[in-house]
Amino acid sequence: MAINIDPHQHTVEHPVSCCGIGLHSGKTVNLTIRPAAENSGISFLRSELGKKTAIPARMEQIVDTTLATTLGSGKERVSTTEHLMAALHSAGIDNAEIELDAHEVPIMDGSAGPFVQLLDKAGKKRQRALRKVIRFTKPVSCISGDKFIRIEPHDGFKITGSISFGTDLISDQSCAIDLTPECFATEIAQARTFGFVEQVEELWRNGLALGCTLQNVIAIHWNRRSVLNEGGLRFADEFVRHKVLDLIGDLALLGSPILGHVIASRSGHALHHSLMRAIADSPDCWEYVEFRKPGQPQVISSPAKPRKKRLPVSLPGMLFPATVPAPCPA
């Protein structure tokens, strides 16, 4: 079966910038996306610190999954990376430098839509190097109580997500998408983050969500039957679509495009991280492929193949012993 994937790596054609506020700090954030060399991946740079230490956008850099995905290197942190990472991944940008002057990626309108528009302005530049694509040959799964996430072999990148909140407004929702740049831009990118009003108020009391407004978060009414945002919802099932958006952005931290079908039920950032750890610990379930020609994958390496000397299993930028079990936090 022919697979619709571009064989080559890409970066942005031109630098582009935007300005917004940090969801938790409430402070202004200036962000610039710049071209980067092939095989360098995505990285974040904190310009206000006066240092040139980059934080790679890779799963071994995850230091916190509370409320958002936070990456770190030493004492430096960058939080709320998932919306921008989802936009970069879905636009097919493999290499880029993200410079920002705060510890949070700006929340913009609470979705990935503004970042999709920004990347449209930046354009794409094809690079000579070929992409290393992770193709799954066996399922990998992770379970935590009544939550689970699994990835299965599939000729493409598909996500099926479901949520259950037990309220009149949300209830049970599900969404399935075969991810392409066009489908992401029209069906997923515009879905906004959301929260119950009393949860937001509690965050305020604890010095968090200081940048949260009705312009960047869907606020669910105390009665659980409506939202406080003028104009209402963008999609009837906007809540599950945003969960799919977060999942795409988190899995982009694997550092390579994916060929597989991800099935997630009531998952969040912590469980996404656990799945990535489980993938690193399951070398017999996936392999690297390159596309010498569009739609024709060629295996370039398989971590499970016998070696003369036993070595740790690694994904791009990752290093985990194959024998360490993947944790599944509650």
Sequence and secondary structure as in RCSB ss.txt:
>XXXX:A:sequence
MAINIDPHQHTVEHPVSCCGIGLHSGKTVNLTIRPAAENSGISFLRSELGKKTAIPARMEQIVDTTLATTLGSGK
ERVSTTEHLMAALHSAGIDNAEIELDAHEVPIMDGSAGPFVQLLDKAGKKRQRALRKVIRFTKPVSCISGDKFIR
IEPHDGFKITGSISFGTDLISDQSCAIDLTPECFATEIAQARTFGFVEQVEELWRNGLALGCTLQNVIAIHWNRR
SVLNEGGLRFADEFVRHKVLDLIGDLALLGSPILGHVIASRSGHALHHSLMRAIADSPDCWEYVEFRKPGQPQVI
SSPAKPRKKRLPVSLPGMLFPATVPAPCPA
>XXXX:A:secstr
      SEEEEESS EEEEEE TTT  EEEEEEEE  TT  EEEEEGGGT   EEE SGGGEEE SSS EEEETT
EEEB  HHHHHHHHHHT  BEEEEESSSB   TTSSSHHHHHHHHHH EEEEEEE  EEEESS EEEEETTEEEE
EE  SSEEEEEEEE  STTTSEEEEEEE  HHHIIIIITT   EEEHHHHHHHHHTT  TT  TTTSEEE TTSS
 BSSTT  SSTTHHHHHHHHHHHHHHGGGSS EEEEEEEES  HHHHHHHHHHHHT GGGEEEEEEEETTEEEEE
E TTS  SS   B  TT  B TTS      
